[in-house]
Amino acid sequence: MAGAATAAAAEDVDVSDDREPPKLTVAAVARRLGVAPATLRTWDRRYGIGPSDHTAGHHRRYGPGDIARLEQMQRALLRGASPAEAARYARTATPAQQPSSSAEASILEEPRQSPSGHEPVLSSGVLGSADDETEETFHAGGGGLKLGSADPRARGLGRAALSLDSQSAQQLLAEGMQADGVVATWHDMLWPVLRALTERRQRSGTGIEAVRLLTDCASTAFRVVIANAPLPINPRPVVLAPVPGEGQELELVALAAALATSRVGHRLFGAPLPKEGLDNAVRRAAPAAVVLWAQQPYDAAPHLISDLPSPRQRVRAFAAGPGWDAEAMPARVEVLDSLPVAVKRVSETVLGAETGD
């Protein structure tokens, strides 16, 4: 077994000329980038991003400079660029031939300057240069996802999810939240991709791994925001929890992150507690507000809210998630029907003034 694996690995590398750095086969490069070999052939045929010294009748062999361009193209695609635009970026960012040096066999980590001396610019899938700020229109889609006219960064996030590229997914989410905030990133970037992935799974019966990976990446990104948020200014926190029987709800974690950036302190229970644990959490936290999340109607029993303990100080109760029936809710329980509404109303209630994410 080990001998077969070693032989297969050896076939991936062309070392026929010791004076030149080793070159990789299509299969080896595809594994390295996490794409299909057919994708590499398409990029070569349509966009000219392929082996620089390929001749007809011979197998393709990719050198260090060729792989560097492919990685630049992949970076551009993950940020929402169309394949044609990503190819132009890759050609601009990476010279056709790298200078011979001891670092020649390494893969570039940062874009190189273009021959004109201007650093290529790629922001949300829009490519330009220091003296060329025109934008191009990109085709909708996200590497097999139906995303309609989604934000370019959503298309990049979709490609990262389908490629199971968790590092790029987390980086794109972090960049989005830093630039636009938690709520906008959820609404314009994350939710469209999650919905498209779910619809794709319903149509084809496959792709659960992409859904789970993106959910985990998003949860991690939101929790990083929570960990790095400024100190809260409310003395009494908000308790956030799913109702007993629910699973871990990503939107509840997003709500916690958005509240944290508004300096609203909270106690987040990402996984559901049994009724006894939920009651104890309310007693011990002495919260200013409690937000119970329900995704499914059969878990959203109104008595779960009306039966919560009543501390000495007044506690506002909120019902969040699509599972609740607003008409069946007890008096003084407010139903939050969206993430922006939830952030606004909870912040207003706890801080006593209008705040936003």
Salt bridges, closest charged atoms under 4 A:
ASP12 OD2 - ARG31 NH2 2.07
ASP17 OD1 - ARG19 NE 3.20
GLU20 OE1 - LYS23 NZ 3.94
ASP44 OD2 - ARG60 NE 2.98
ASP53 OD2 - LYS23 NZ 2.29
ASP66 OD1 - ARG69 NH2 2.43
GLU85 OE2 - ARG88 NH2 3.12
GLU109 OE1 - ARG75 NH2 3.84
ASP131 OD2 - HIS118 ND1 3.92
GLU136 OE2 - ARG88 NH2 3.55
ASP151 OD1 - ARG153 NE 3.63
GLU175 OE2 - ARG79 NH2 3.42
ASP180 OD2 - ARG153 NH2 2.40
ASP188 OD1 - HIS187 ND1 2.81
ASP279 OD2 - LYS275 NZ 2.79
ASP307 OD2 - HIS303 ND1 3.39
GLU334 OE1 - ARG316 NH2 3.29
GLU334 OE2 - ARG345 NE 2.74
GLU348 OE2 - LYS344 NZ 2.65
GLU348 OE1 - ARG345 NH1 2.61
